């Protein structure tokens, strides 16, 4: 397959990273995926994001940085439990 301007190669697809925050109403964890490339992570690092919650239906505000760290730690725990 040759690369065209509108069609990147599969190996060039952007990675995704999982964010994790806790629903303020129910206390349940909410996972949310965002592009995981370096530029996106750098741009979002100090920002707050708004996300609809699948548990309570409300929109929650959360810090990207802490949700990113919680997402990484959650994935690490899952991998450790599978080993």
N, C-alpha and C positions, 0 to 999 in steps of 0.2 A: 504494500500500500504506500503510495506516495503522499507526501504532505501537501495540502493546499492551504491557502490563506484562511479558509473558513472551516477547515477540518484538521484539527491537531491529531498527531499520532497518539495512540492509547497511552504510551509511556509518558506523554506530556500532560496528561490529565491532572488537574489540581487535586491535591490530597485534601481530605476533610478531617477536622478534629471535632471531638465531642466535648461540649460544654455541659456542665451539670450544676443545677441549682435546686433549692428546696422550695416547694410551694408554701407560701406564707399561710394559706388558709388550711391546708390539709396536712402539711409536714411531709408530704411525699416527694420523692426525687423526680426531677424533670430533666431529661436529656435533650440536647439540642445540638445539631451539627452545623458547623460553619466551615467555609474554606480554610484549609490549614496551611496555606503557603505563607512564607515569611513576611511578605508585604502586608497581607491581611492581618496576620497576628500582630505585627508592629502597629498598624493603623488602629486596631481595636483595643490594644493592651490597656490603655488608661481610660477607656470609655465605659459607660453604662449602656446596657441593652434593654430593650423591652421585648417581652415574649408572651404570647398567649399560653395559658396553662391548660393542658389536657385534663387535669384533675378537677379544677374548680371553674374553669371557663373565664377567669379573670386574666388581666394582663399584669405581669410582674416585671419590676425593674430589678436588674442585678448587675453587679460589676463583672465585666468580661474577665478580668484577671483572676478573680477567685473562682469563677465558674470554669475557667480553663484548667486551673490547678486541680479543682475537684474532679473534673472530667478525666484528667491524666491519672490521678490517684485511683479513681474508680476503675479505670481500665487496668491499671497495674494490679489492683487487688483481685480482679476477675482472672487475670492471667495466672497469678500466683495460686488461686484456688483450683485452677484447672490442672496444674502441674502435679 
